[in-house]
Amino acid sequence: MAQQHVLLIEDEPNIAEAIRFILTRAGWRVSLHGDGSDALALIRDAAPDVLILDLMLPGRSGLEILADLRTDSALAALPVLMLTARGQGRDRDAAERAGASAFLAKPFANADVLDAVRRLAGGQV
Amino acid sequence: MPFNILVAVCLTYVILLFLVAFVAERRAQRGRLGWLRSPLVYTLSLSIYCTAWTFYGAVGYAARSGLEFMTIYLGPTLVFVGWWWVLRKLVRIGRAQRVTSIADLISSRYGKSNLLGVVVTLMAVAASTPYIALQLQSVTLSFGVFAAETPEGWALPDQGATALWIAGGLALFTILFGTRNLDANERHHGVVMAIALEAVMKLLALLAVGVFVVWGLADGVGDVLARIDASPIADWPLQPARWAGLTFVSAAAIMTLPRMFQVLVVENADERHLATAGWAFPLYLMLMSLFVVPIAVVGLELMPAGTNPDLFVLTLPLAAGKGKLALLAFLGGFSSATSMVIVAAIALSTMVSNHIVTPLWLALRQGSAREPGDVRGLVLMSRRVSIGAVLAMGYGYYHLSGGSAALASIGLIAFVGAAQVLPAMMGGIFWRGATHVGATAGLLTGFAIWLYALFLPSFGTGGLISPHIMADGPFGIGWLRPQALFGITGLDPLLHAMFWSLALNLLAFVVFSLASFPGPMERLQGVAFVNVFDQAPGARGWARGGAEAEDLLSMSQRILGTEEAQRFFQGQAAGQGKAGYLPDTTPDFIARLERQLAGSVGAATAHAMIAQLSGSASVSVQDLIAVAGEAAEIKEYSAQLEAKSEELARTARALSAANEKLTELSVQKDAFLGQISHELRTPMTSIRAFSEILMESDLSEQMRAKYAEIIHEEARRLTRLLDDLLDLSVLENRKVQLNIGVANLHDLISKAVTAASNTRPERNFVVQRDFSTEHMPVFTDTDRLVQVFINLISNSRKYCDAERGVLRIEVKRRGQQLRVDFIDNGSGIPKKAQGLIFEKFARLTDTSRAGGAGLGLAICREIMANLGGDIDYVPGQGGAAFRVTLPLQRKVPPFDRSGAAQADLNDL
């Protein structure tokens, strides 16, 4: 079985590095991207098994990207883990409405990220 | 006595009447009424009761029927002496309701029913037309008497032409003085004055003839009494039934004849005049009747048999060769006739115009909208036409009847006709249960019987009614014979008709009134009419049962508004344990209602209104003054309220603006908190994640060092952020402690450039300065100013996107202002972002590169504001350009606690 692929779209390089380390160590293939404006095209090309998406991104917000994903028939079923640093209930609601499969507020426990990604990948298989 | 002198005197007299009327009218217009509205004039105007029929006819009546003529005077005398309170009530109602005629009185009382107005008008016209004809006939006859005396056989115009001239002249006079204006009170001062003069004239004439007869023709009082004893008049049997009937009908006529109602009620200027008239009018009647019997007796004795006794007043002086006395008598008769015709024409034309012509015209024109001015003109015109029509009908009647003997009895017939209004009138002012259905039924019944049993037969058998019907009744029904209704025969025809018409009239009126229910308007009017008179002057309390709850409710609705009034009444009724809207009108309730109304219209007005409805208190002049005072107060109060409400509106606008601002601020606060949360959580996320990694993992030393470095870096970022936030908070609240000092601007810039070189030290970056312009002292918090400079230079080092960054620092003095511009050679800040860069967290690019939270420029702006200066972005300079402005003489912000000390420093 091929190594499962996680695409992480996150503009804070240190946070991205942390998540990359955690998932890679658990056996995932992780690719990183830090900008919102061209994220959608990248997601189409990469066709990841799980997408981790930050809510506040330079160029284009995570919510907009997610909304577009869900209208794309090829990507509509892609499991998406939404991250946000604002930590307000409103953001969780907005993410769920936009079609997020899971939601984590920053700062998070590393184990939670791993669990969420595993669950999302398992649900897909 | 030449006939032409008669004509000349007659014309002179008429011109005099015109003049008197004209002068009186002018005085009235100027408001100088004076004695024009004295009780004497009022009393004299009542004398139109004595028409030519009484002037000439009383003597004839006496010659034919003895003392019976007295009944004609007896009836009115009884009314004025014994029933003056009825008259007072009529006058009071007339003034209160602005009644314009007897038809208007009846119509108004029964809920402003126009049908009733029409019925009464038609009856009045029917009864009055022959009466007017009688007057024309009397004048024509008296002319004839003089013409017969003319030796040369003066070319007397035929009698019809004389009557026509008289009718035309009277129409002209009446139109001139009767329709001058449309006064609300319908008073005609000119006309009243002229008929008062005529009243004097006819009394003088009759007295003069009487004196001449008693002391000229006879030998004084004793001789006359002896002659009366010897004459057939003394033997004339008294018929008690006729006496009673005639007295009654003339008593009724004084109130119900249209012309009498006109002078008695409509032309009445002051209720108190009735008190004088109460004795003066009977006295006038007594004087008028004083010499009737002597003249009749002497006339019968001296004049040749077959002489018309109706004309004794004229023929006796003429026969004795007393031409001037005869002339005076002629003028007396002329006065009697003309005054009656004039007032009757005014009264009838008012009725015809108000109740028939105007409503008809308005109904026909209903489709097209007309302005009110038109209606006014229409009413005046229809009055004038009506006057012409009334006189034309009188003349026409005279012409058609050919001056027949039937006219002689027309006076009494008219009396009986007019008396038909009596039940509706008396019931209307004394009985609140009277309804318009009852009034209509009574009037129509009485009128029909009068026509059938009295008016039509008066033309004589074979006149307007066939002898067959007279003898056998219509269709041979015996009990319907006009002069023997219901089989009662042997009664005097006049009494017979009077009895049946009035009895059935009354019966119908009562029965139909009891069987029908008055409408709301009728109820109100009924209360206003019946209670117009019961007063308890000065009483402020309320007697029970004075007013109907319904009437009070209807009034209150107009003042308080329907819902409010109904709520109040319902509440009061509930308080009395009653359901519905109508509580008992206890004194307590009325007092509460008055207070309630007083809240809307003022106490005096409320009292006056309730007084009007309940009739339990009069509305005095003091009350009215109080009402006026209240109105002024209310006006003043409402002006104040208006001012207050304007002020309130302003306050409301201000509040609304403040509220909007608060809402906006609240939104901003939420956004700010969200931003802070994000800025704090981001470094904490890295710190937590790498801490966990360091704790869990077997990492190479190199990785461990790298991740520890990240934790350290993010921790410092967090600290910086907190410092910035605190700094900003202090600056924004203007609570910052400024350390004002003096420094050379050049040194400050150098210090900033050096400090900023730590930012991206690897960059190829040049700062260009013109030292010569930089040397000047600045009085300010130098550390803060340097902080601003550092921030601007660092930003340029961070964000200037030129390959080789160049920052130009230019210093300029503009008046009392110092300007320091920082211009780099990058692509600058996009136009739409220029307005945002000074906002908190307004980060335009990637955080990682900037390494700040986006608070720098916001802090700069706050610092400059605290220093009394400013910082702006200057567009169009090629690259990013910021301008720092600072006053050379440092202004002391009012919130600066160290301000006083600084002011001293500035003075140095």
Interface residues (C-beta under 8 A of the other chain):
Chain A: D11 E12 P13 N14 I15 E17 A18 I19 F21 I22 R25 G34 M56 P58 A85 R86 G87 Q88 A105 K106 P107 F108 A109 N110
Chain B: G674 S677 H678 R681 T682 M684 T685 S686 I687 R688 A689 F690 E692 I693 E696 S697 I710 E713 E714 T845 D846 T847 S848
